[in-house]
Amino acid sequence: FGLKTYLTCSDGTQIVSPLFFNKDMKEVRKQGRRLSKAVRGSNNRKRRMFELQQTYRRIQNRRNDFQWKLAHDLCRKYDYIFIEDLNLSSMSRLWGRKIGDLCHAEFVSKLTYVATKYGVTVHKIDRWYPSSKTCVCGHINKSLSLKDRTWVCSECGAVNDRDLLASNNILRKGISELESSGKTG
């Protein structure tokens, strides 16, 4: 998961963040101003409140539609889905409304529900695993910051795209965790 790209698959496919709330922010602000100017207790205020609620409902319906379609598409395409367990509460403190607009936690719950219907395994990777900082050779770049989207490995010289590298590392880690749990169980 990311902020600019909603989802990056290990095969290089990137799903762009739709940001439904961000697209309708102008309309929400306009209706909020109209609501605040209406007299309390009046029928006009009730109508303005209803209009604002309808706008929020449309945003939520579009987001739900996008997430359900994406979950079904991923489950049709893949047998194993590995995702990173993110600390969404601290991310929302950093990026606020944008994280709320993406609704990653909602998508993960929808994905696990759809995966049970398709017989797909959804496995979460530990949030402390340095997926975007670990190169293919195994070197961990500890000086990597969030603004660095590509970086060059000091050990092997490979040029790494942060999101694609993270998705490939999550895939590798997920496969190794599933294999190790399969042998003991």
N, C-alpha and C positions, 0 to 999 in steps of 0.2 A: 504494500500500500504506500501511497505517496500523496503529496499535496498537489503537484502539477499533473502527474499521471495518477489516475485512480488506482490502477492495478498494472503491474508489470509481470508478465509471464516469463518462464525460463526459456521459452522458445523465441523470445524477442518481441512478442506482441505486447503493445501498450494500449491500454484503454484510457482515454482522456477523461479527466474529471469533468462531469457535467455542471456542477455547481448551480443547481436549480434555484436556490435561495438568492444567490448572488445575481442571477439574471433578472429576478423579479423584485430586487431590492427597491428600485425606483417606485414601483407600483405599491409596495408595502408602505413605504414612507409617505407616499401621497395619501393613501387611505388612512394611515395613522394620524396625519395632520387633520384630515377631514373629520375623523372621529373625535379628536381632542377639541375641535371647535364646536361640536354639537352640544346642545344643552343636556345636562344630565337628567335622565328619567324621561326624555322625550322619545317619540316614535322614530324621529329622524336619527337619534343616536343609536337606537336598536338596529335600524336598517344599516347604518354605517358599520356597526360592530359585525353584523351578519356579512357584509361585503368583505371586510377584513378577514373574517374567519374563512370565507370561501376562497380567498386568495391563498391563505396558508394551506387550506385543504388541497387546492390544485397543485401547489408546490410539493406537498407530501405525496400525493397520488403519482405525480411524475417521477419522483425519486423512488417510490416503491416499485413502479412499473419497470424502471431502469434496473433496479437491483434484482428483481425476480427474473427478468429476462437474462441478465448477466449470469446469475446463479445457474439457471437451466442450461445456458450455453456452455459454461465451464464444465458442468457435470456431464453433458453430452460429449464433450471433447476429451476430457481427461478421466483416468481411473483413480489417480491419487492426486490430491490437492494438498499442498503444504503451504501454510500461512504463518506469518510471524505474529506472535502474541504481543500486541502493542499496549503500552501504558497510555490509554486514551485520555485519562483524566489529566495527566500532566501535559499531554499534547494539547488539550483544549485550553489549558492555562497559557500555553505559549502562543497558539495560533487562533484561539477563540472560535469565532463564528465559522471559520472555514472548516474546522474539524467537525463542528456540529452539522454543517451543510453536507459533508461527505458521508456521515453516518456509517462509519466502518463497522462498529459493533452490531448495528442492525443488519448490515450485509452479511457478516459472519454467521449470525444466527439463521438468516434465510438460506445461506449456502449450506450449512450443516443439515437443515431440514430437507432441502432439495436433494442433498447427497444421500440421505437415507433412502429416498425413493429410487434413486438410480443405482444404488449399491456402490457408491464412490466413497473412498476413504478420505476424510479430512483430518489432517494432523497439524497441530500447532507446535511451532518451534519456540523455544524459550526466548523471552524478550531481551535477555542479556547476551545472546549470541551475536558477535560482531559481524553480521552478514554483509554489510556494505564496506567494511574495513578490511576484510580478509581477501587477499589475492588468491588466484588459482594455485600459485606455488606454495601457499600456506603462510606467507608473510602477512602480519597484521599491521596496518598503517594507523598508528595511534594518534597522529597529528591531523587526521582528516576532520574537517568541519562540515557543517550542513550545507554551506554554500558551494562546496566543491562538488560539482556534478561528475567530473572525470578526474582521474588521478593516475600517475605513473608509478608503478611498483619500483621501489629502490633495489629490490633483490633481483628480479628477473627482467625488469624494463617493460613489462606489459602495460598497455594503456587500458584502463578499466573504466567503463561507464558504471556509475554508482548503482543505479536501479537494476540494470541487467545483471551486474555482478552479484547484487544482493539476492535476486531471484534465483540465480544458479546456485549460490551458496545455500540458500534455504532448501532448494531441491536436494542437493547433496546431503545436507544435514538431516532432512526428513527421511530420506531413503536409508541412511545409516541408522537412525533411531528406530525405524520400523523393522529393519533386519535384526537389530540387536534385541528388540522386544519380542520378535517372533521366535528367536532361538531359545529364550528362557521360558516362554509361555507355552 
